[in-house]
């Protein structure tokens, strides 16, 4: 039981830290800071969302992509519109077509997309 409690507490602490970046603005650009105020992602994006499920939507050259909590581009800037991840999926629009992207938990570099009409 103690081991289970310790594992659960570790997960909660890790998950909270991964989600705790705060968006800030500087010279009309968006960046992200950690809870201590340290800049993690330099302000270089036209716009940005809060983080959800480990990703934030950011806008660059009028296209949307997703960054992870380390500031790395996890999903490239190819979407005309995008929603935040919920239950592992995010709704996106590309070339006038809507679909869902699924960033698999095991391999966040692996993204599949289904676009409809």
C-alpha positions in Angstrom: 0.0 0.0 0.0 2.8 2.4 0.8 4.4 1.7 -2.6 1.1 2.4 -4.4 0.7 5.6 -2.5 4.3 6.6 -3.3 3.8 5.8 -7.0 0.6 7.8 -7.2 2.2 10.8 -5.5 5.1 10.6 -7.9 2.8 10.6 -10.8 0.8 13.5 -9.5 3.9 15.6 -8.8 5.4 14.8 -12.3 2.1 15.5 -14.1 1.7 18.8 -12.2 5.2 19.9 -13.1 4.8 19.0 -16.7 1.5 21.0 -16.9 2.7 24.0 -14.8 4.2 26.2 -17.5 2.7 29.7 -17.6 2.3 31.6 -20.8 3.8 35.1 -21.0 4.0 37.9 -23.5 7.0 39.9 -24.5 7.3 42.2 -27.5 4.0 40.9 -28.9 5.3 37.3 -28.8 4.3 34.3 -26.6 6.7 32.2 -24.5 6.4 30.0 -21.4 7.8 30.1 -17.9 8.0 27.5 -15.2 6.5 28.0 -11.7 9.8 29.7 -10.5 9.6 32.3 -13.3 12.4 30.7 -15.4 11.9 31.0 -19.1 11.5 27.5 -20.6 10.2 28.6 -24.0 11.5 31.8 -25.4 8.8 34.3 -26.6 8.9 33.5 -30.3 5.3 32.6 -31.2 2.5 34.8 -32.5 0.1 33.2 -30.1 -0.1 30.2 -27.7 -2.5 28.2 -25.6 -2.2 26.8 -22.1 -0.8 23.2 -21.9 -3.2 20.3 -21.8 -2.1 16.6 -21.8 1.5 17.7 -22.3 1.0 20.0 -25.3 0.3 23.6 -26.1 -0.9 25.0 -29.4 1.3 27.7 -30.8 1.0 29.8 -33.9 3.9 30.5 -36.2 3.7 32.0 -39.7 -0.2 31.8 -39.4 0.0 28.0 -39.0 -0.7 26.0 -35.8 1.5 23.3 -34.3 2.0 21.8 -30.8 5.0 22.1 -28.5 5.7 19.9 -25.5 6.6 21.1 -22.0 10.3 21.3 -22.9 9.5 23.7 -25.7 10.2 21.2 -28.5 8.0 21.1 -31.5 6.1 17.9 -31.1 3.6 18.3 -34.0 4.6 20.5 -36.9 3.1 23.8 -37.9 0.8 22.6 -40.7 -2.7 23.2 -39.4 -5.0 26.2 -40.1 -6.9 25.6 -36.9 -6.5 23.3 -33.9 -8.0 22.5 -30.5 -6.4 21.4 -27.3 -5.8 17.7 -26.6 -8.6 15.9 -24.7 -8.5 12.2 -24.0 -5.4 11.9 -26.3 -6.9 13.6 -29.4 -7.1 17.1 -30.8 -9.4 18.4 -33.5 -7.5 20.1 -36.4 -8.3 21.7 -39.7 -5.9 21.5 -42.7 -6.7 22.9 -46.2 -10.4 23.3 -45.3 -10.8 19.7 -44.0 -11.4 18.8 -40.3 -10.0 15.8 -38.6 -8.4 14.4 -35.4 -4.8 13.9 -34.5 -3.8 11.3 -32.0 -0.5 11.7 -30.3 0.2 8.2 -28.9 1.3 8.1 -25.3 4.0 5.6 -26.0 5.7 7.5 -28.8 4.8 11.2 -28.9 6.7 11.6 -32.2 4.1 9.3 -33.8 1.1 11.3 -34.9 -1.7 10.0 -37.0 -4.4 12.1 -38.6 -7.7 11.4 -40.2 -9.2 14.3 -42.3 -12.7 14.2 -43.4 -14.6 16.4 -45.8 
